[in-house]
Amino acid sequence: MRMNRGVAVTALSFIVCFTSLAPAQAQKNDPVIMTIAGQPVLRSEFEYSYNKNNAEGVIDKKSVEEYVDLFVNYKMKVKAAMDAHLDTLKSFKDEFATYRNQQVRPSFITEDDVEAEARNIYNRTQHKVDSLGGLVHPSHILLQVKQQAPESEFDAAKVRIDSIYQALKSGADFADMAKKYSDDKASAVRGGDLNWIQPRQTVKEFEDAAFALKPGEMSQPVRSPFGYHIILMQERRNFFPYDSLRTDIIRFINARGIREQMIDEKVDSLSKATGDPRDFIYEQRAEELSAKDSDMKNLIREYHDGLLLFEIGNRKVWDKATKDEAGLAKYFAEHRDNYDWEEPRYKGIAYHTKVKKDLKAVKKCVKKIPFDQWGDRLRSTFNNDSIIRIRAEKGVFKKGDNAFVDKMVFKKDTTVNNVEGYPFNGVYGKLLKKGPEDYRDVRALVVADYQDWLEKEWVAELRQRYKYTVDKDVLKTVNKH
């Protein structure tokens, strides 16, 4: 059918009009709340981040206005990571793909697919069980004989089981006899009841005898690798109906990884049909889901940005601070007064020796070397073979940290317990009255403070590099929940 020119123009005009209105409508529903380094941020992204980080249970909750600065810093750090091309690193790509794939994998199959698989498992099991004779519900009395026992023990058990069998034939109650004589204590308390058994669930000798019985029939004594049994058949039936087992089958599917296998098969099938690699299939699915579900979009973006933030944060702040010994020393020198203490501390070792002469040998060993080398020197000198000659604790001790230091240095009246096998005790070091000698004496504190300083300096540099604006009118419309 041919379309006349007028109709075609009208239709084209309608399409153009519709497509131009769609983004405008979307923008109206989800307006730009801020622009950072030229990149617009929609209100939905800010709302998602704000509500997630200020949920119930969060101690240091922020107002929307207070959270703006944190969010801007976060986005600037991510922008810096992107500008540094950290998103091109193989390690980043692999980790992000792994997380993204985990989020979208469940979407490749439906609950109907799982239900169909549950039906398939049931049908296969039902056919197998019913074709082999169905289910039996027996009780038994077991006189146990240990495996590899001499034949004489089986003979003795046979005499006893024959006696029980005769009593049963004379009218004794099976449940009472099971409770009194059966060595299978788990079933004995239930009168010998074994519940339902399916074919090939137990040993052949027992199974052959049980499946040969009709309801109400009792077997003669049956020998198995466990000893001797008398079996009473309670009832028989075909396999259970599907509805009674469905919950267990679904639980089985989840526990055995069958759901994950189904997803793998579906992804492989799509990859084979389209010729696209598996990772591209996952990427496409992530885009599809993100277009439909803003929570999924925000979740995937959050992990993407979070990985970049972690990597650049390590490089700029966290890992850098722990390895920058010169920077730590300089920071400590410039802020030394921050690390003064009110009470003296003891910089040294509390140590224990097997023999008395090692008390002096320890002091001589470390006397002329830097404090941070004491541990290695003591280990190589005294504990370098199978015999551990000394036990030592090295550190900067305040009162209460070590009982031996408290007693021998700070002269506190305290009880000390000798280290077993090391009866001779000593301390060696120096008393620091006002504060640490260098940053290594309080390294953990200096690292933490240096990291905070690097963070502030970095944020200040980012604020200079990247410009941002916030639409305060849109900010007022943020939905808090």
Stockholm file with secondary structure:
# STOCKHOLM 1.0

chainA/1-481         MRMNRGVAVTALSFIVCFTSLAPAQAQKNDPVIMTIAGQPVLRSEFEYSYNKNNAEGVIDKKSVEEYVDLFVNYKMKVKAAMDAHLDTLKSFKDEFATYRNQQVRPSFITEDDVEAEARNIYNRTQHKVDSLGGLVHPSHILLQVKQQAPESEFDAAKVRIDSIYQALKSGADFADMAKKYSDDKASAVRGGDLNWIQPRQTVKEFEDAAFALKPGEMSQPVRSPFGYHIILMQERRNFFPYDSLRTDIIRFINARGIREQMIDEKVDSLSKATGDPRDFIYEQRAEELSAKDSDMKNLIREYHDGLLLFEIGNRKVWDKATKDEAGLAKYFAEHRDNYDWEEPRYKGIAYHTKVKKDLKAVKKCVKKIPFDQWGDRLRSTFNNDSIIRIRAEKGVFKKGDNAFVDKMVFKKDTTVNNVEGYPFNGVYGKLLKKGPEDYRDVRALVVADYQDWLEKEWVAELRQRYKYTVDKDVLKTVNKH
#=GR chainA/1-481 SS CCCCHHHHHHHHHHHHHHHHHHHHHHHHHSCEEEEETTEEEEHHHHHHHHHHHTCTTCSSCCCHHHHHHHHHHHHHHHHHHHHTTGGGCHHHHHHHHHHHHHHHGGGGSCHHHHHHHHHHHHHHHHHHHHHTTCEEEEEEEEEECCTTCCHHHHHHHHHHHHHHHHHHHTTCCHHHHHHHHCSCHHHHTTTTBCCCBCTTSSCHHHHHHHHTCCTTCBCCCEEETTEEEEEEEEEEESCCCHHHHHHHHHHHHHHTTHHHHHHHHHHHHHHHHHCCCHHHHHHHHHHHHHHHCHHHHHHHHHHHHHHHHHHHHIIIIIHHHHHCHHHHHHHHHHTGGGGCCSSCEEEEEEEEESSTTHHHHHHHHHTTSCGGGHHHHHHHHHSSSSCCCEEEEEEEECTTSCHHHHHHTSCCCCCCCCBTTBCEEEEEEEEESSSCSSGGGGHHHHHHHHHHHHHHHHHHHHHHHSCEEECHHHHTTCCCC
#=GC SS_cons         CCCCHHHHHHHHHHHHHHHHHHHHHHHHHSCEEEEETTEEEEHHHHHHHHHHHTCTTCSSCCCHHHHHHHHHHHHHHHHHHHHTTGGGCHHHHHHHHHHHHHHHGGGGSCHHHHHHHHHHHHHHHHHHHHHTTCEEEEEEEEEECCTTCCHHHHHHHHHHHHHHHHHHHTTCCHHHHHHHHCSCHHHHTTTTBCCCBCTTSSCHHHHHHHHTCCTTCBCCCEEETTEEEEEEEEEEESCCCHHHHHHHHHHHHHHTTHHHHHHHHHHHHHHHHHCCCHHHHHHHHHHHHHHHCHHHHHHHHHHHHHHHHHHHHIIIIIHHHHHCHHHHHHHHHHTGGGGCCSSCEEEEEEEEESSTTHHHHHHHHHTTSCGGGHHHHHHHHHSSSSCCCEEEEEEEECTTSCHHHHHHTSCCCCCCCCBTTBCEEEEEEEEESSSCSSGGGGHHHHHHHHHHHHHHHHHHHHHHHSCEEECHHHHTTCCCC
//
